[in-house]
Amino acid sequence: MSQMNPTRDEFAALLEESLEQSNLYEGTVVKGKIVAIEKDLAVIDVGLKVEGRVALKEFGAQGRDGGLKVGDEVEVYLDRVENALGEAVISREKARREESWTRLEEAFAKNEKVTGLIFNQVKGGFTVDLDGAVAFLPRSQVDIRPVRDVGPLMHVPQPFQILKMDKRRGNIVVSRRTVLEETRAEQRSELVQSLQEGQIVDGVVKNITDYGAFVDLGGIDGLLHVTDIAWRRINHPSEVLTIGQTVRVQIIRVNPETHRISLGMKQLEADPWDGIVAKYPVGAKFAGRVTNITDYGAFVELEPGIEGLIHVSEMSWTKKNVHPGKIVSTSQEVEVMVLEVDPVKRRISLGLKQTLANPWETFVEKYPPGTVVEGEVKNKTEFGLFVGLDGDVDGMVHLSDLDWNRPGEQVIEEFRRGDRIKAVVLDVDVDKERISLGVKQLAGDPFEKAGDIRRGAIVTCEVTEVKDSGIDVKIVDTEFSTFIKRSELARERGDQRPDRFAVGERLDARVIQFDRKTRKVGVSIKALEVAEEKEAIAQFGSSDSGASLGDILGAALRARSEDK
C-alpha cells in the first residue's frame, strides 16, 4: 500500500532524485517557459512541473511594455525548491546578474572596457550598474582632474575599465579615469605626430609657473619657458602672460616618446642680436637701464632684448671690493661704454667708470710731481703709509721716504690713523693707479743743501754719544750725523780712546766720504791730523833740514793760533 500511495517524505525524496537527474540544480541559471501571466507576475515552468513566480518588472522594459507572452522561453535563477509540491523560488534579476558576472569576467581577463551607468553616490565614490552587476567607482577614478559636479555623468551609458573583481565577496571596482587617460594618450599621440618643429600654432595659457607657462594646443600641453617668451629679460612669466590668454607660439622641439613639446614666442620676432657689432661699436657710449644686480656686477638693458654686463671691476675707479648694489640700483638710468661684444655668446661687456673722469689723470693734472698735498692717514702697513687725497684716491709714503736720516721702521711709529699730514707728490702712475708721496722731501734733500761740505773738507763736529767702539757726532750747522770709529779718533794709537771725548764737546775732523748716491757721510780726526802733519812739513821744514818733527809741529800750531 505504501508503494501505491507514497508518503509526503517519500514524494519529496523522489522529487529530489528527479531534479538531480534533470540537471535542475539550486543556485544555477536554468531555462524555463512562461505558462501564465497573472497581473504583475509571470508563472514560469522550469521543468518537471516545477513552477515559480517572477515579478514582471525584473524583466525590465520587456516586462513593462507587455513584451512577454505565455510560451516564451526565459532564463531565470533557481534559488531553491520550496517543497514537495514543486514550488520554486526563482529570480530573473539574479539570472541577469549571473550573466553579467560571466561577461564581466571575460572582459576583465581580456582587459576590455565595459559599459555602465553611474546611478548612486556612496561614501568614497559611486555605484555603477554594469547590466545587472553593481560595481564601485572610487571618487579618484571618476576623471583625470577632480570633478566638482558629477550630475552630468549620472545615468549616462559610458565605458569603464574593470580594476578588480572578487565574485566570492561580490566586489567589482571600476575606473572611468583610466579610459579617459587612454583616450587622451591616443589623442596626444595623434596630435604630436601632426606637429612639426618650426610650425606656428595658437594656444591658450593653461598654467603659469616661475620657470614658464603651459600652453594648451588643443588636447596637449607645451611648455613655454620664461627665456623663450621675449628677447628681453623677464623675471616672471606673469609679467606678460595671464591664464586663459590666447597666444601665438612656434614649436621649437617635439619629443615623440615623452610627448614633451617646447614652445617659443620670441622666435616669432626679429632677433635683436643680428648686426649687434655694428650697432654697438667698442668704445661708444650709450644710455641704459639697470635690470638686475648680482655679486659680480650689474646687467643693463640697452634696448628690449639686448643686455650687457658691467663687471664689478668696471663700476668704479676708486671703490674696490664693494657690492655693485652700493654703486647702482635697479631701474636706474646709467651711461655706459661698450668694452667688448661677442655675438656668438650673445654677451656685451660694459664699463661704467669709463664714462667718468679717471681720478688719477685728474689728480696728476691738478697736482703734478713736486706739489705739496695734504691728506689723512688711512692705513699703516709694513712698507709705508696710505694717505687719502683729493678726488677719492690714495697715495703711499714708502718707509724710505719718511726721514732722511732715521730708519723708516722707527719713524712710522710716530704716525697714527686719522692724522692729517703733508707730503710731496713724487710720482703718479695712471695705468697702475699709483701715487707715490714723500714726507722727508718737505724739508729738502740735505745733500742738495750741503754747501761747502765735500770730501777733504775740514768740518766742526759735536759729540752726541760716546761708545766703546767710537763716537757719534753731528756736523755743526748741518743735518748730517755720522760715526767716527775708534781707529779714526787719532793718529797715535795711544790716543784712540773714546773716553777722551765728552757729549757736547766740539772737535775738528776731515770729511773722508761724501756719497750722494749712497747718501753716506764719513769724517775722521786721524785723517785731519795726518793732513795737518803733511802741510806743516811742507811749510816749516823737511826731514832733511835737521829740524825735529816737534819743532815743525810747534811752529805750525803757533802759526795756526796766530791766524785765529
VOFIFI-909375 format. One line per field, with one value per residue (C-alpha): residue number from 1; x, y, z. Coordinates in nm, 4 decimals. Example, Ala and Ser with C-alpha at 12.3 -4.5 7.8 and 13.67 -1.06 7.14 Angstrom:
BEGIN
seq <- (1 2)
X <- (1.2300 1.3670)
Y <- (-0.4500 -0.1060)
Z <- (0.7800 0.7140)
REM end
This chain:
BEGIN
seq <- (1 2 3 4 5 6 7 8 9 10 11 12 13 14 15 16 17 18 19 20 21 22 23 24 25 26 27 28 29 30 31 32 33 34 35 36 37 38 39 40 41 42 43 44 45 46 47 48 49 50 51 52 53 54 55 56 57 58 59 60 61 62 63 64 65 66 67 68 69 70 71 72 73 74 75 76 77 78 79 80 81 82 83 84 85 86 87 88 89 90 91 92 93 94 95 96 97 98 99 100 101 102 103 104 105 106 107 108 109 110 111 112 113 114 115 116 117 118 119 120 121 122 123 124 125 126 127 128 129 130 131 132 133 134 135 136 137 138 139 140 141 142 143 144 145 146 147 148 149 150 151 152 153 154 155 156 157 158 159 160 161 162 163 164 165 166 167 168 169 170 171 172 173 174 175 176 177 178 179 180 181 182 183 184 185 186 187 188 189 190 191 192 193 194 195 196 197 198 199 200 201 202 203 204 205 206 207 208 209 210 211 212 213 214 215 216 217 218 219 220 221 222 223 224 225 226 227 228 229 230 231 232 233 234 235 236 237 238 239 240 241 242 243 244 245 246 247 248 249 250 251 252 253 254 255 256 257 258 259 260 261 262 263 264 265 266 267 268 269 270 271 272 273 274 275 276 277 278 279 280 281 282 283 284 285 286 287 288 289 290 291 292 293 294 295 296 297 298 299 300 301 302 303 304 305 306 307 308 309 310 311 312 313 314 315 316 317 318 319 320 321 322 323 324 325 326 327 328 329 330 331 332 333 334 335 336 337 338 339 340 341 342 343 344 345 346 347 348 349 350 351 352 353 354 355 356 357 358 359 360 361 362 363 364 365 366 367 368 369 370 371 372 373 374 375 376 377 378 379 380 381 382 383 384 385 386 387 388 389 390 391 392 393 394 395 396 397 398 399 400 401 402 403 404 405 406 407 408 409 410 411 412 413 414 415 416 417 418 419 420 421 422 423 424 425 426 427 428 429 430 431 432 433 434 435 436 437 438 439 440 441 442 443 444 445 446 447 448 449 450 451 452 453 454 455 456 457 458 459 460 461 462 463 464 465 466 467 468 469 470 471 472 473 474 475 476 477 478 479 480 481 482 483 484 485 486 487 488 489 490 491 492 493 494 495 496 497 498 499 500 501 502 503 504 505 506 507 508 509 510 511 512 513 514 515 516 517 518 519 520 521 522 523 524 525 526 527 528 529 530 531 532 533 534 535 536 537 538 539 540 541 542 543 544 545 546 547 548 549 550 551 552 553 554 555 556 557 558 559 560 561 562 563 564)
X <- (0.0000 0.2879 0.4200 0.0885 0.0366 0.3786 0.4076 0.4968 0.8589 0.8848 0.7474 0.9995 1.2821 1.1537 1.1336 1.4876 1.6047 1.4151 1.5681 1.9163 1.8505 1.7213 2.0221 1.7870 2.0301 1.9607 2.1844 2.2118 2.0604 1.8052 1.5764 1.2043 0.8779 0.6139 0.2927 0.0831 0.0882 -0.1021 -0.1246 0.2376 0.3776 0.4895 0.4426 0.7399 0.7803 1.1471 1.0911 0.9382 0.6273 0.8290 0.6952 0.7973 0.6817 0.8810 0.7749 0.7400 0.9486 1.2517 1.2380 1.2970 1.1392 1.0248 0.8181 0.6771 0.5557 0.3904 0.6571 0.6361 0.3798 0.2766 0.5038 0.8169 1.1374 1.3366 1.6409 1.5936 1.7996 1.6802 1.7326 1.5738 1.2806 1.0455 0.8586 0.7368 0.4583 0.7203 0.7056 1.0383 1.1943 1.3291 1.4651 1.5197 1.7323 1.9761 1.9890 2.0824 2.3465 2.4969 2.5033 2.6690 2.9379 3.0210 3.0559 3.2476 3.4938 3.5641 3.6112 3.8383 4.0510 4.0858 4.1381 3.8388 3.6205 3.2619 2.9587 2.7801 2.5700 2.6578 2.3331 2.4134 2.6646 2.8125 3.0904 3.4202 3.2727 2.9762 2.7905 2.7759 2.5243 2.7081 2.3974 2.2794 2.6047 2.6769 3.0333 3.2117 3.3677 3.6171 3.5999 3.9657 3.8819 3.5994 3.8099 4.1674 4.1084 3.8858 3.5198 3.3069 2.9693 2.9080 2.5428 2.6002 2.7724 2.4874 2.2630 2.4602 2.5944 2.9720 3.2773 3.4624 3.7738 3.7498 4.0297 3.9404 3.6828 3.6020 3.2967 3.3053 3.2543 3.0582 3.3010 3.3795 3.5949 3.5895 3.7611 3.6432 3.9718 4.1767 3.9562 3.9939 4.3721 4.3977 4.1815 4.3787 4.7079 4.5841 4.4743 4.8077 4.9967 4.7974 4.8395 5.2142 5.2516 5.0829 5.3121 5.6414 5.9334 5.9113 5.5319 5.3387 5.0191 4.7729 4.7273 4.5701 4.7752 4.6710 4.9070 5.1871 5.4906 5.8149 6.0013 5.7441 5.3868 5.1973 5.0021 4.7107 4.7486 4.4128 4.4446 4.8160 5.0229 5.3500 5.5983 5.6777 5.9966 6.0457 6.3609 6.1626 5.8806 6.0694 6.4196 6.4353 6.4826 6.1609 6.1797 5.8423 5.6059 5.3121 5.4643 5.3452 5.1050 4.7708 4.5810 4.3252 4.5146 4.5404 4.8974 5.0699 5.3714 5.6266 5.7085 6.0764 6.1194 5.8968 5.9838 5.7633 5.8482 5.7767 5.5290 5.7069 5.6730 5.8861 5.7336 5.8659 5.7188 6.0309 6.1201 5.8333 6.0103 6.3307 6.6467 6.7826 7.1334 7.1579 7.4128 7.4956 7.8662 7.7898 7.5105 7.7186 8.0820 8.3538 8.4349 8.0932 7.8804 7.5093 7.2344 7.0738 6.8610 6.9829 6.7671 6.9429 7.2192 7.4392 7.7508 7.9690 7.8142 7.5006 7.3010 7.1998 6.9302 7.0428 6.7229 6.4481 6.6217 6.9767 7.1510 7.5117 7.7049 7.9002 8.1504 8.2161 8.5748 8.4426 8.1987 8.4187 8.7711 8.8189 8.5616 8.7205 8.5654 8.2283 7.8980 7.7512 7.4262 7.6076 7.7053 7.3905 7.0276 6.7690 6.5831 6.8477 6.9337 7.3096 7.5565 7.7932 8.0751 8.0905 8.4095 8.3547 8.0849 8.0559 7.7670 7.8222 7.7888 7.5425 7.7436 7.8241 8.0775 8.0087 8.2010 8.0542 8.3758 8.4914 8.2187 8.3637 8.6909 8.9898 9.0694 9.4410 9.4538 9.2647 9.4963 9.8211 9.6860 9.5981 9.8925 10.1989 10.5136 10.6766 10.3434 10.2790 9.9465 9.7665 9.5601 9.4511 9.6459 9.4103 9.6307 9.9742 10.1449 10.4833 10.6028 10.4568 10.1613 9.8477 9.7122 9.3660 9.3917 9.1694 8.9486 8.8932 9.2316 9.5060 9.8766 10.1523 10.4533 10.7185 10.9230 11.2303 11.0577 10.9666 11.3006 11.6438 11.8448 11.6379 11.5130 11.1523 11.0515 11.1282 10.9714 10.6384 10.5572 10.5162 10.2097 9.8519 9.5475 9.3408 9.6443 9.6476 9.9879 10.1555 10.3640 10.5273 10.3955 10.6885 10.5271 10.1829 10.1370 9.7948 9.7948 9.8805 9.6656 9.9503 10.0572 10.3949 10.4376 10.7287 10.7330 11.1068 11.1142 10.9214 11.2461 11.4577 11.7464 12.0354 12.2826 12.1442 12.1999 12.5434 12.7148 13.0959 13.0869 13.2785 13.5417 13.8608 13.6859 13.7507 13.4307 13.3456 13.1542 12.9678 12.9813 12.6322 12.7213 13.0345 13.0602 13.3294 13.3793 13.3832 13.1750 12.8579 12.8911 12.6787 12.8367 12.7641 12.5133 12.4053 12.1651 12.4430 12.5264 12.7909 13.0001 13.3786 13.5160 13.7996 14.0718 13.9830 13.9919 14.3659 14.6850 14.8626 14.7319 14.7549 14.5193 14.2482 14.0367 13.6673 13.6720 13.8910 13.5707 13.2543 12.8991 12.8598 13.2302 13.3219 13.6109 13.7511 13.7606 13.8198 13.5452 13.6644 13.3321 13.0511 12.8485 12.5250 12.4217 12.4566 12.3784 12.6709 12.8942 13.2175 13.4652 13.7962 14.0095 14.3050 14.2819 14.2805 14.5931 14.7752 14.6839 14.7958 15.1259 15.1916 15.1053 15.3352 15.6265 15.5712 15.5635 15.8052 16.0709 16.1526 16.3169 16.6360 16.6605 16.7651 16.4545 16.2759 15.9099 15.8223 15.9781 15.7900 15.4529 15.5122 15.5740 15.2638 15.0468 15.1761 15.1046 14.7548 14.6858 14.8072 14.5742 14.2834)
Y <- (0.0000 0.2277 0.1676 0.2693 0.5741 0.7214 0.9486 1.3173 1.2472 0.9699 1.2040 1.4697 1.2189 1.1086 1.4747 1.5392 1.2377 1.3616 1.7094 1.5653 1.3506 1.6523 1.8761 2.1113 2.2366 2.5002 2.8076 2.7911 2.9661 2.7476 2.7834 2.7979 2.8562 3.1130 2.9185 3.2070 3.5808 3.6901 4.0686 4.1733 3.8224 3.5653 3.1951 3.0029 2.6236 2.5337 2.1630 1.8535 2.0578 2.2759 2.6310 2.9646 3.3241 3.6293 3.9938 4.1392 4.4427 4.2166 4.1720 4.5467 4.7246 4.3939 4.3243 4.6739 4.7146 4.3713 4.2150 3.8851 3.6201 3.2760 3.0206 3.2468 3.0853 3.2823 3.2265 3.2536 3.1877 2.8839 2.9829 2.6771 2.4320 2.5153 2.1921 1.8636 2.0365 2.1590 2.5290 2.7076 3.0399 3.1865 3.5291 3.6959 3.9660 3.7132 3.5440 3.8750 3.9287 3.5860 3.6536 3.9913 3.8432 3.5884 3.8578 4.0885 3.8155 3.7574 4.1322 4.1595 3.8681 4.0315 4.3805 4.5081 4.8047 4.7568 4.9840 5.1005 5.3737 5.5729 5.5583 5.6414 5.8195 5.6362 5.7007 5.7411 5.7200 5.5996 5.2793 5.1731 4.9377 4.7047 4.5489 4.3894 4.3718 4.6540 4.7958 5.0560 5.3652 5.5416 5.9204 5.9368 5.7262 5.9445 6.1828 6.2899 6.6033 6.6434 6.6849 6.9207 6.8313 6.4666 6.5339 6.5401 6.1984 6.0215 5.7699 5.8144 5.4973 5.5267 5.2996 5.1813 4.9750 4.6931 4.7273 4.4406 4.1563 3.9314 3.7087 3.5434 3.8784 4.0226 4.3168 4.4917 4.8084 5.0104 5.3248 5.5923 5.7838 5.5000 5.5091 5.8879 5.8698 5.6037 5.8066 6.1179 5.9385 5.8271 6.1821 6.3207 6.0712 6.1662 6.5372 6.5026 6.3209 6.6117 6.8757 6.9708 7.1777 7.5329 7.5165 7.8215 7.7470 7.9201 7.8039 7.9017 7.9714 7.6996 7.7412 7.9789 7.8805 8.0516 7.8931 7.9373 7.8756 7.5679 7.6300 7.4067 7.3319 7.1565 6.8411 6.8518 7.0960 7.2573 7.4387 7.8000 7.8612 8.2058 8.2596 8.1958 8.4414 8.7531 8.8584 9.0951 8.9786 8.8636 8.7894 8.6086 8.4907 8.6628 8.9956 8.9365 8.6376 8.5631 8.2345 8.1936 8.4226 8.3084 8.3274 8.2523 8.0291 7.8379 7.4704 7.4620 7.0942 6.7846 6.4613 6.1862 5.9440 6.1602 6.3829 6.6880 6.9985 7.3118 7.6382 7.9865 8.3319 8.5388 8.3269 8.4975 8.8320 8.9581 8.8686 9.1970 9.0445 9.0436 9.3094 9.3797 9.4535 9.7411 9.8687 9.8806 9.9507 9.9138 10.2469 10.4019 10.5318 10.4508 10.5084 10.2055 10.0874 9.8609 9.5451 9.3107 9.3315 9.0385 8.9897 9.0063 9.3073 9.4675 9.3947 9.6935 9.6860 9.8868 9.8096 9.5457 9.2097 9.3471 9.3427 9.3957 9.3271 9.5845 9.3709 9.4817 9.5700 9.8171 10.0003 10.2477 10.3848 10.4042 10.1775 9.8347 9.5205 9.6944 9.5224 9.6577 9.7340 10.0119 10.1813 10.1415 10.0465 9.8511 10.0577 10.3307 10.5013 10.4964 10.5865 10.3061 10.2401 9.9282 9.7365 9.4106 9.2496 8.8715 8.7982 8.4211 8.4021 8.6950 8.8918 9.2596 9.3832 9.7342 9.9828 10.2411 10.4002 10.4638 10.7273 10.9166 11.1077 10.8977 11.0359 10.9603 11.1617 11.4410 11.4266 11.4460 11.7411 11.9246 11.8031 11.7348 11.5801 11.8229 11.9598 11.9605 11.7917 11.7245 11.4220 11.1866 10.8760 10.5902 10.2917 10.1845 9.8823 9.7182 9.9106 10.2568 10.4896 10.5231 10.8764 10.9784 11.2547 11.4846 11.3003 10.9977 10.8480 10.7202 10.7927 10.5941 10.7175 10.4448 10.3818 10.5145 10.8477 10.9267 11.0636 11.1428 11.0106 10.7768 10.4333 10.4291 10.1433 10.3755 10.6923 10.5286 10.4635 10.8403 10.8400 10.7368 10.6625 10.9770 11.2101 11.4915 11.5138 11.6970 11.5277 11.5944 11.4234 11.2183 11.0222 10.9370 10.6137 10.6475 10.2964 10.1239 10.3719 10.4548 10.7805 10.7964 11.0539 11.1665 11.3264 11.3776 11.5727 11.8561 11.9625 11.9310 11.6977 11.7677 11.6621 11.9327 12.1866 12.0547 12.3800 12.3585 12.0087 11.7788 11.5118 11.6536 11.9488 12.0220 12.0410 12.1042 11.8255 11.7982 11.4741 11.3287 10.9926 10.8138 10.4390 10.1779 10.1416 10.5116 10.8313 10.9607 11.3149 11.5724 11.8127 12.1587 12.3745 12.0742 11.7788 11.5262 11.2802 11.0114 10.7742 10.8031 10.4614 10.4164 10.3772 10.7223 10.9100 10.9897 10.9295 10.7922 10.4548 10.5544 10.8486 10.6377 10.6266 10.7295 10.8298 11.1262 11.2896 11.4045 11.4577 11.8170 11.8621 12.0117 11.8886 11.9292 11.6432 11.5850 11.4596 11.1258 11.0207 11.2224 10.9957 11.1440 10.8118 10.6012 10.9061 10.8325 11.0865 10.9931 11.2076 11.1272 11.3051 11.0861 11.1965 11.5614 11.5107 11.3295 11.6072 11.8781 11.6973 11.6830 12.0507 12.1512 11.9613 12.1259 12.4793 12.4743 12.2284 11.8827 11.5845 11.6818 12.0331 11.8998 12.0302 11.7815 11.6881 11.8500 12.1795 12.1692 12.0908 12.3518 12.6177 12.5019 12.5246 12.8723 12.9846 12.8403 13.0145 13.3440 13.3048 13.2636)
Z <- (0.0000 0.0770 -0.2728 -0.4286 -0.2017 -0.1059 0.1965 0.1701 0.2697 0.0141 -0.2521 -0.1630 -0.1934 -0.5338 -0.6440 -0.5286 -0.7298 -1.0366 -1.0024 -0.9920 -1.2971 -1.4922 -1.4040 -1.2210 -0.9522 -0.6949 -0.7264 -1.1069 -1.4062 -1.5843 -1.8826 -1.8214 -2.0089 -1.9211 -1.8586 -1.7274 -1.6586 -1.3512 -1.3059 -1.2388 -1.2085 -1.4617 -1.3799 -1.5182 -1.5509 -1.5032 -1.5762 -1.4159 -1.3408 -1.1058 -1.1238 -0.9833 -0.9985 -1.1074 -1.0946 -1.4459 -1.3505 -1.3194 -1.6963 -1.7411 -2.0350 -2.1865 -1.8777 -1.8508 -2.2075 -2.2332 -2.4461 -2.2553 -2.3633 -2.2494 -2.4123 -2.4178 -2.3031 -2.0447 -1.8255 -1.4530 -1.1449 -0.9459 -0.5861 -0.4229 -0.4453 -0.1598 -0.1035 -0.2392 -0.4262 -0.6731 -0.5853 -0.6619 -0.5644 -0.8883 -0.9916 -1.3230 -1.1528 -1.0162 -1.3535 -1.5170 -1.2513 -1.3141 -1.6866 -1.6231 -1.3960 -1.6653 -1.9316 -1.6962 -1.6016 -1.9699 -2.0278 -1.7210 -1.8442 -2.1868 -2.0358 -2.2339 -2.1464 -2.0254 -2.0433 -1.7310 -1.5672 -1.2578 -1.0570 -0.6969 -0.4728 -0.1745 0.0743 -0.1098 -0.4587 -0.6667 -0.7646 -1.1268 -1.2910 -1.5292 -1.6848 -1.3631 -1.1693 -0.9264 -0.9226 -0.7100 -0.8738 -0.6360 -0.6471 -0.7547 -1.0616 -1.1937 -1.4027 -1.4757 -1.2707 -0.9659 -1.0690 -0.8619 -1.0161 -1.1096 -1.2038 -1.5820 -1.5598 -1.3747 -1.5603 -1.8835 -2.0536 -2.0707 -2.0828 -1.7723 -1.7066 -1.4509 -1.1968 -0.9611 -0.9323 -0.6369 -0.7086 -0.3683 -0.1985 -0.4892 -0.5280 -0.8561 -0.8760 -1.1989 -1.3323 -1.5703 -1.5401 -1.6943 -2.0037 -2.0319 -1.9896 -2.2578 -2.4926 -2.4128 -2.4721 -2.8132 -2.8933 -2.7682 -2.9807 -3.2885 -3.2134 -3.1508 -3.4817 -3.6565 -3.5001 -3.6630 -3.5361 -3.6671 -3.7010 -3.5759 -3.3804 -3.1476 -2.7908 -2.4622 -2.1496 -1.9082 -1.6154 -1.5104 -1.3027 -1.2008 -1.4921 -1.7687 -1.8820 -2.0036 -2.3223 -2.4346 -2.8044 -2.8276 -2.6230 -2.5475 -2.3426 -2.4429 -2.2200 -2.2993 -2.0996 -1.9470 -2.1569 -2.4765 -2.4074 -2.5195 -2.6178 -2.3212 -1.9630 -1.7919 -1.4203 -1.4055 -1.6851 -1.5143 -1.6201 -1.9776 -1.9658 -1.7997 -1.7605 -2.0386 -2.2766 -2.6387 -2.7672 -3.0943 -3.0468 -3.2502 -3.1999 -3.1014 -3.0118 -3.0116 -2.8297 -2.9811 -2.6998 -2.3962 -2.5861 -2.4465 -2.6582 -2.6200 -2.7392 -2.8070 -2.8592 -2.9097 -3.2146 -3.3993 -3.3634 -3.5250 -3.3335 -3.1912 -3.1809 -3.5600 -3.6621 -3.2986 -3.3599 -3.5951 -3.3747 -3.0555 -3.1514 -2.8881 -2.7220 -2.7902 -2.5029 -2.4603 -2.2080 -2.0460 -1.7550 -1.4736 -1.4796 -1.2374 -0.9761 -0.8726 -0.6618 -0.9717 -1.1439 -1.2852 -1.6026 -1.8133 -2.0823 -2.3844 -2.5780 -2.5486 -2.5809 -2.5540 -2.2167 -2.1235 -1.8048 -1.6079 -1.4205 -1.0648 -1.1640 -1.4239 -1.1971 -1.0098 -1.0339 -0.6592 -0.4881 -0.4797 -0.3268 -0.2934 -0.3769 -0.7044 -0.5202 -0.3325 -0.6583 -0.8734 -0.8093 -1.0076 -1.2735 -1.2516 -1.5813 -1.6402 -1.9125 -2.0079 -2.2526 -2.4724 -2.3880 -2.5787 -2.7970 -2.8509 -3.0945 -3.0719 -2.6921 -2.7002 -2.4464 -2.4217 -2.1675 -2.0446 -1.8353 -1.6012 -1.4743 -1.8326 -1.8692 -1.5724 -1.5483 -1.4468 -1.0996 -1.1391 -1.4634 -1.2932 -0.9915 -1.1887 -1.3864 -1.0667 -0.8566 -1.0747 -0.9186 -0.6760 -0.5492 -0.1762 -0.0835 0.2426 0.3445 0.6188 0.7156 0.6230 0.6932 0.8170 0.6651 0.6918 0.3882 0.4441 0.4969 0.2834 0.2653 0.1372 -0.1231 -0.3258 -0.5792 -0.3532 -0.4425 -0.2138 -0.2151 -0.0466 0.1503 0.1435 0.4584 0.2811 0.2167 0.5779 0.7030 0.5587 0.8480 1.0668 0.9567 0.8293 1.0634 1.3530 1.2094 1.1050 1.4708 1.5144 1.2824 1.3703 1.1574 1.1174 1.1368 0.8784 0.7181 0.4343 0.1687 -0.1662 -0.4819 -0.6117 -0.8984 -1.0458 -1.2487 -1.4132 -1.5668 -1.2384 -1.0410 -0.8018 -0.6397 -0.4646 -0.1869 0.0273 0.3721 0.4114 0.0835 0.2565 0.4282 0.1167 0.0491 0.2904 0.0224 -0.2022 0.0748 0.1714 0.0708 0.1129 0.2552 0.0274 0.0502 0.2021 0.3683 0.7368 0.9463 1.3077 1.4788 1.8062 2.0049 2.0549 2.2111 2.3330 2.2778 2.3332 1.9577 1.8790 1.8987 1.7296 1.6015 1.4206 1.1754 1.3142 1.1170 0.9042 0.9303 0.8791 1.1568 1.1392 1.3456 1.3990 1.4836 1.7352 1.4690 1.3258 1.6571 1.6480 1.4528 1.7553 1.8739 2.2383 2.1769 2.0051 2.3219 2.3030 2.6697 2.5745 2.4441 2.6141 2.4868 2.3710 2.3054 1.9693 1.7549 1.4064 1.1605 0.7958 0.5530 0.4154 0.2486 0.0926 -0.1450 -0.2801 -0.4354 -0.1209 0.0962 0.3273 0.5099 0.6916 0.8931 1.0579 1.3210 1.2252 0.8607 0.9714 1.1855 0.9038 0.6596 0.9006 0.9533 0.5837 0.5475 0.8375 0.6952 0.3601 0.5104 0.8030 0.7067 0.5948 0.7434 0.5630 0.7210 1.0574 1.2365 1.4570 1.3999 1.7309 1.6225 1.2952 1.4576 1.7221 1.4587 1.2702 1.5801 1.6622 1.3058 1.3263 1.6568 1.5147 1.2177 1.4538)
REM end
